[in-house]
């Protein structure tokens, strides 16, 4: 069987076919992990993945390496690979760090932003508004991440950028829970918080930027905490801390 995902000959040869296979497997599995279609703690079955995607184990393993670099899968001492668990015992520390980075990066952006960076931030906010209106949770998660990462870059501190992007990446599955708590119909008031952040940065009002960033982080944290406490699937049905089960990674792609 050809490694080409579409089952067609590839004139560019094996290297191109393997690259296509890696991209296909990586992007599909990443989306399903972030959307919790593959639950945290699930055991990744490479054989089932080769059957599902119709490719050899080499591109599957390369895709898993990329997912590991994203912090979405981990390799256990016995060399099994599982979807990274969500450790709720560490959430208070995560939320503290996330809130701090929301504040410091937004403050710095207000102090240091350029007109070009404001335009880039506004463009991402427009994309986010479209995703919210469409109830496209995958787009909401990805664009929200890019929106806040762009703000961090406008602050001109690469150490803060690196740390904040890592926290944003680690928090994408938690953000899925956040949107789930609204049944994917995000209230307009929370979309407006992004607008307030952009306005404060554009006005170069550092104190206001700090206040609105802190308020934005606080309401996200409170909403996730409330959802985790009250949602039965989180408390009983979802293996969030290593209750691993084999997975060929969700249902077959249609």
Secondary structure, DSSP 4 states (H G I P E B T S, - for coil): --SSTT----TT-HHHHHHHHHHHHHHHHHHHHHTTSS-TTPEE-HHHHHHHHTS-HHHHHHHHHHHHHTTSEEE-TTS-EEEPP--GGGHHHHHHHHHHHHHHHHHHHHHH--HHHHHHHHHHHHHHHHHHHHT-HHHHHHHHHHHHHHHHHHTT-HHHHHHHHHHHHHTHHHHHHHHHTTTT---HHHHHHHHHHHHHHHTT-HHHHHHHHHHHHHHHHHHHHHHHHH-HIIIIIS--SS---EESSSSPP-
